[in-house]
Amino acid sequence: MVRSDIKEGIRAALPVVFGYFPIGMAFGVLAVQSGMSTVEIFMMSLLVYAGSSQFIAAGLLAAQASIGAIVLTTFLVNSRHMLMTASLAPYVRNINAKLLSLLGFWVTDETYAISIGAVAKQQKSQWFFFGLFITSHLAWLSSTVLGSVMGNFIPEPQKFGLDFALPAMFIALLILQVRHKKAIAIIFISAVLSIGIKLNLGGSWNIILATVISVTIGVLIDKWMEKSSQSLSA
Amino acid sequence: MDGKVLTIIIGMMIVTYIPRMLPLAILSRINISKGLLNWLSYVPVAVLSALLAPELLLKDGQLSVNLSNTYLLAAIPCFITGIYSKSIFLTVVTGMAMVVLLNKFM
């Protein structure tokens, strides 16, 4: 039971591993260029484990930004994970709160996408999550360290299409989430908002804002349809 | 290791971990209202779409809806494969193969 759950988690992590390698190596290369040592890169990937904010932090470090500015930026960039773990919470009531507090550490965009797809099909034990999360974290750790050691000698990831592994994974997971027509409407609204906000505001506010607005529109459509069906039947 | 970098890493760890952990620890234990549950049920499609759309449609911070955007072109067979196969693995392999082909011929 434990064994097969861990194995299932490890298998589920494979697309994440594919996707993390080119990005992790790219981070390693860039972080060295911005003055970080391999040990510092290892520590950051071990303790922070958040791709986009690590890129931003390396850039800010190179620009001699203050500690406060880097930490605050990280918070703003990573606060989107609140929405993800909040939506995951109703599906993991089978796991105790202490373990969930630990498992939360490993929720990235990518591992969230895999997790929410998996629990929507059937309940998963903590062992599934340990398998999925630790495998993904190891891929991130090893690829960032490898990038920092190999520097510019790494082959171009585009040659193998690896740079598209994560977008392709998100496409598959998005499709698996569509269970009714309204989901398609929310996908379009969220996509348009995300792009519009990113083009106009820059930064990474687009994820949180587009999600909150499009989800709220979805709920309002529900209420409106309920009302109109009530008035029709009356 | 540089003291400033270590302080930054620990600060980053705290502000990254807390938003990931809190909702999971709290919302899985309390009874959530039906309204909030319904709201949360739409989050996965919305958040995945918000993450994906800029990847496919923006290039160097500019809207790029044309034939030179390899990601956008590769996404089309990806969507088709995903819709018909419902397989993450097949979709990812299709996407990677398409990008390799497009880079070769364009």
Interface residues (C-beta under 8 A of the other chain):
Chain A: L14 P15 F18 M36 S37 V39 E40 M43 M44 L47 V48 Y49 A50 S53 A57 L61 I67 I70 V71 L72 T74 F75 N78 S79 R80 H81 M82 L83 M84 T85 A86 S87 L88 A89 P90 V92 R93 I95 A97 L100 S101 L103 G104 F105 V107 D109 Y112 A113 I114 I116 G117 A120 Q158 K159 F160 G161 L162 D163 F164 A165 L166 P167 A168 M169 F170 I171 A172 L173 L174 I175 L176 Q177 V178 A183 I186 I187 F188 I189 S190 A191 V192 L193 S194 I195 K198 L199 G202 N206 I207 A210 T211 S214 V215 T216 G218 V219 D222
Chain B: M1 D2 K4 V5 L6 T7 I8 I9 I10 G11 M12 M13 V15 T16 Y17 P19 R20 M21 L22 P23 L24 A25 I26 L27 S28 R29 I32 G35 L37 N38 W39 L40 S41 Y42 V43 P44 V45 A46 V47 L48 S49 A50 L51 L52 A53 P54 E55 L56 L57 L58 G61 L63 Y71 A74 A75 C78 F79 G82 I83 K86 S87 I88 F89 T91 V92 T94 G95 M96 A97 M98 V99 V100 N103
